[in-house]
Amino acid sequence: MRRVFWIALGATAGVLVVRKLTKTAESYTPEGVAKGLAGLGEGLREMAQVVREAMDERDAELRLALGVDEGAIDPARAQALIDHPTGEHAWATSGDADRASNPAHRAAGGRAR
């Protein structure tokens, strides 16, 4: 009975090893590589779609924060902020009247930073 057990165990292990080696060898054939790359391409397309959706969402948040869509800031000022976000702008230092028109500053009570 012991011999039958060990023969069955060895045969099972041999079959599993052969199946694993066959799968691995097939993955390195041109067809196997093509299947792997096709799956990778689908994943990249899906990831790009998620990134585009997140970009659109963030763009909407920034437009709301800047007040571009609400008319709180004129398009020329918005474009200047987009082109030079950290640069000094003449209208940015002109006083609290301009700051009060920005929704982000209105929420802060019109106080400077």
C-alpha positions in Angstrom: 0.0 0.0 0.0 2.9 2.4 0.7 4.4 1.9 -2.7 1.0 2.7 -4.4 0.8 5.9 -2.3 4.3 7.1 -3.3 3.8 6.2 -7.0 0.5 8.1 -7.0 2.1 11.1 -5.3 5.1 11.1 -7.7 2.8 10.8 -10.7 0.6 13.7 -9.5 3.7 15.9 -8.8 5.1 15.0 -12.2 1.9 16.0 -14.0 1.7 19.3 -12.1 5.3 20.1 -13.0 4.8 19.3 -16.6 1.7 21.4 -16.9 3.4 24.4 -15.2 6.4 24.0 -17.5 4.2 23.8 -20.6 2.3 26.9 -19.6 5.5 28.8 -19.0 7.0 27.7 -22.3 3.8 28.7 -24.2 4.0 32.2 -22.6 7.3 32.7 -24.4 6.0 31.7 -27.8 5.0 34.5 -30.2 1.3 33.8 -29.6 1.8 33.8 -25.9 3.7 37.1 -26.0 0.9 38.6 -28.2 -1.8 37.5 -25.7 0.2 39.1 -22.9 0.6 42.4 -24.7 -3.0 42.5 -25.7 -4.0 42.3 -22.1 -1.5 45.0 -21.3 -2.9 47.3 -24.0 -6.4 46.9 -22.6 -5.1 47.8 -19.1 -3.3 50.9 -20.4 -6.4 52.0 -22.3 -8.5 51.6 -19.2 -6.0 53.5 -17.1 -5.8 56.3 -19.6 -9.6 56.7 -19.4 -9.5 56.9 -15.6 -6.8 59.5 -15.8 -8.8 61.6 -18.4 -11.9 61.5 -16.1 -9.8 62.6 -13.1 -8.3 65.4 -15.2 -11.7 66.6 -16.2 -13.0 66.5 -12.6 -10.0 68.4 -11.4 -10.3 71.0 -14.2 -13.9 71.6 -13.1 -12.8 72.0 -9.5 -10.2 74.5 -10.4 -12.5 76.5 -12.7 -15.0 76.7 -9.8 -12.3 77.8 -7.3 -11.1 80.5 -9.7 -14.6 81.5 -10.6 -13.9 81.3 -14.3 -17.2 79.7 -15.2 -19.2 82.0 -12.8 -17.9 85.2 -14.3 -16.2 86.2 -11.0 -12.9 86.6 -12.8 -12.6 87.9 -16.4 -11.1 85.6 -19.0 -7.9 87.7 -19.5 -7.1 87.4 -15.8 -7.9 83.6 -15.8 -5.5 83.2 -18.8 -2.8 85.1 -17.0 -3.1 82.9 -14.0 -3.0 79.8 -16.2 0.1 81.1 -18.1 2.0 82.3 -15.0 0.4 80.8 -11.9 3.2 81.9 -9.5 4.1 85.2 -11.2 3.3 88.7 -9.9 0.3 90.2 -11.5 -0.5 94.0 -11.4 -4.1 93.3 -10.5 -3.1 90.9 -7.7 -1.6 93.6 -5.6 -4.1 96.3 -6.3 -5.9 95.8 -3.1 -8.8 94.1 -1.4 -11.4 95.1 -4.0 -10.0 92.6 -6.5 -9.6 90.0 -3.8 -13.2 90.3 -2.8 -14.3 89.3 -6.3 -12.5 86.0 -6.0 -14.8 83.3 -4.3 -11.8 81.7 -2.6 -11.0 85.0 -0.9 -14.6 85.8 -0.1 -14.8 82.5 1.9 -11.7 83.6 3.8 -13.4 86.9 4.7 -11.4 88.9 2.2 -8.2 88.6 4.3 -4.9 88.2 2.6 -3.5 84.7 3.0 
